[in-house]
């Protein structure tokens, strides 16, 4: 069985600890390994390294453990089920679309990809795997959508969920997909993909499950560092959570901003007080100050300041840099991040 691993963070981070643990999984998945990471601040360009050999035996894989820093990383170790042991059949796969590199990796086997309903015209597989064919089909589907859909996180996530469910009817279809801004993870087998939130404050130790090695999170992680990690199986002894059947999660800047469940229902990971603050900020015609938020919400300034700080770290809010105040100053002003605005607007509609 192949295994997946990825990370989505609010800033470029070093993957050495988690990659050390994941690389060990190549012992049971010896037919190839690969890792893709976004190398630029805008998340448009991908670095890709892969080999059709076991990851634990690769000196390149060991070197990369100390050399990769990125806000989005996708990795895969392969057990060949379809297609021979070769470079072109090794995950992840990359395709250029609308001035961005899209990355994909898959765990499972899907049949019937050569049926007429999955015909391709624009994107063509280089190798022989069902995984690359499925990726090409997803990209073919996305290429038919307008810019307004591609730029709206809600609409894009719903379309990806729909096409994932369709492909998933033909077999096991767990995958990771990214456009350099958002990270999508889908599973159609309950408990076969897991996620972990590493959010501040970072306290205690994290221990790898495949070897006796641990790190002090308080020393290893920056106070304002937030990350989502996703893997086929838990890599550390932290609080990993399973995805349900036919669930899609959308990660952005270190948090899961949206979940689409198997019945198509939308969920966020936001707490009620966070939703209240985001709706208040979004409803304001201009950037709103902490003092105004405190009055509007009816919570003490100190409590509002802590919630706002967390929302800034996790990518929901931005500080207006025209006002040179500390983050916790009553006159510091905030506005919503454009990427998450469709989600906040949906929350506002539910409250009306």
Secondary structure, 3 states (H helix, E strand, C coil): CCEEEEEEEEEEEECHHHHHHHHHHHHCCCCCEEEEEECCCCCCCEEEEEECCCHHHCHHHHHHHHHCEEEEEEEEECCCCCCCCCCCCCCCEEEEECCEEEEEEEECCECCCCCHHHCCCCCCCCCCCHHHHHHHHHHHHHHCCCHHHHCCHHHHHHHHHHHHHHHHCCECCEEEEECCCCEEEEECCCCCCEEEEECCCCCCEEEECCCCCEEEHHHHCCCCCCEEEEECCCCECCCCEECCCCEEEEEECCEEEEEECCCCCEECCCCHHHHHHHHHHHHCCCCEEHHHHHHHHCCCHHHHHHHHHHHHHCCCEEECCCCCCCCCCCCCEEEECHHHHHHHHHHHHHHC
